[in-house]
């Protein structure tokens, strides 16, 4: 047990505003690095794509984010239990729900979920943040039917996500690039560096 988390080997979060390319990057990174990495899928996409209700009403949004938080947390723990010796590459993390929470007062989110920022941030060994392509005024629809944000909304979410995740002691920011291939190269280089530092490169 490390950081109070059963079967914690190494967990790295890939996060960022909508349209940052993190999900595509996660799959390509896994192919490049190999079986040492296991992808933990994004809970929100799983739920909304499966028909989970999505409404703007405040109590409905709060309930949805509670569900996403708990599914994300348990998905990570399931993968950690099944693959205790592998690196978990998490497509978003539990703290992403804080940004989508309808009341932007931090205390409401943490109190409602009976957790703390410190407890959640300790779940992860590092964060790789993919800046949204929306900052370059590029379309972000992609192939994700669960994505509903406008370009302006994506930029705002990206900024708020940065304000939370940048507080992690091992935080790597991957800026928007016109060339996604260049962005992916930077991300892979940062990940390789992280694995080398942790002695997990082999």
N, C-alpha and C positions, 0 to 999 in steps of 0.2 A: 504494500500500500504506500503510495506517495501522495503528498498534499491531501491526505485524507480521502483519496479516491481509489477504490478497489481496482486492481489490475491496470494501474496507470503506468504506461510505458512512455509514450510521448504523444501529446495531442497538439496539433497545430491548426489554428483557425484560418480559413480563407473567408474574408468578408469584404464589405464595401457596398457602395450604393448600387441600386439597380442598374444593370447594363455595364457592369465592370468587367465581365468576362470570367468571373471566378469559377463558375460551374464547368465551363469549357476548359479552363486552365487546370482544374482539379483532375479531370479525366486525362488530359495530355501529360500532366506531371506524373500521374500514376503509371502511365504507359512508359514514360521515360525512366522513372526510378525503379519500377518493377514491383514485385510482390512484397517488398518491405513496407509498402504503403497500402492502407485500406481507406477508401472514401466513405465518410459518414454523410449520407444525403441530407439535403435541406428539408427540415420538418415542414416549413410553411408551404413549400411547393407540393410536397406529398399530400398535405391535408387539403389545400385548396383545389388541387388537380383531381382529388378524389371526391369532390363534392361538398367539402366542409363549408358551412354557411359563411358568407362574407358580407357584412353590412357596415354602414358608417355610424350607426347608432352607438353611443358611447359605451353602454353596458355590453353590447354585442362585441364591440372591438376589444374591450377588456377581457371578455370571456375567450375570444379567439386567441389573443396573445398568451393567456394562461395555458391554453391547450398547446400552442406552438412551443412555448417554453418547456413544458413537461415532456412533450414528445421529443424535442431536440435533446434534452438532458438524458432521457432514457435510451434514445438511439445511440448516443455516444457510449453510454454504459454497457449496452448490449454488445456493441462492437468491441469495446475494451475487454469484455469477458470472453468473447469468442476468439479474439486475436490479441492476447496479452503481450505478445512479443513483437507486434507490428506497430508502425507509426500510424496514428489516426489523423487523417487530413479531413477536417470538419468543414463542410459547406455551410457556413455561418455557425455562430455559437449562441449560447443561451442569452448573452447580453444584447443581441440584436433586437430581442423583443422589447427592450427598454425604450428603443427609439420609436417603435410602432405603438407603444402604449399611449392611450388617449390623453392621459394626464401627464404632462411633461415634468411634473415634480418627481424627482428620483425616489423620494421616500414612498410615494404611493405604489410604485412598481415593486420595490424591494419588500415593503411591508406586506403587500398583497400576496407575494410569493414566498414569504417567510425566508428570505435570503438576504445577502448583502453583496455589494459590489466586490468586496474583497474575496468572499467565498466563491463567487462566479469566476473572477479573473484567475484564481488559483487553479481552476480546472484545466487551464491551457498553458503549455510551455512556451508558445510563441504565437504571434499574430502576423499574417500577411494580408495587407489591406489593398484591394484593387480599386483604384479610383474610377468612378463611373465615366463612361464615354460621353455622358450628357454634359460634362464640363466643356467638352469640345463642340457642343451643340449637335451631336450626332444622334441618330435614332437609336433607341434602346429596346425596341420591341423584341428583337431576336426570335428565338423559337420557344419562348416560355409563355404559355397561355395564361399563367397565373400572374403575370406582370401587368399592372394596370397604371403605373405612374407616368405622369407627363415628364418632359425633360426638366422643367423647373422643380417638380416634386423630387425627381431623382437626385438633382444637385443638392437640394435641401437635406434629404435623407443621408446622402453621402457625407455632408458636413457634420451632421449630428452623430453619425456612426463613428466618424473620425474622432470626435470629441470624447467618446467613450473608450474606444479600443486603443487610442494612442496612449492611454494611461498604463497599458501593459508594459512591463519592463523590457520585454523583447518584442518590439513592434517594428515591422518593416512596411514602408509605404511604397506601393507600386503606382507611379503616376500614369495618367492617361497618355496613350501614344496613338498617333494616327495609324500606325502599324501594330496590329494585335500581336503579330509574331515577335516584334521587338519587346513588347510588354511581357509576353510569355517568357522570353529569354531572361529578362531581368528577374522575374519571379522565380524561375528555375535556378538561377544563380544564387538568389537569396536563400532559397530552400536548401540547396547543396551546402551553402555556407553554414546554415543552422545545423544540418546533420553532421557536418564535420566537427563543429564545436561541441556537439553532444556525443561524439564518438559513434555515430550511427550511420556513417557513410558507407559501410560495407554490409 
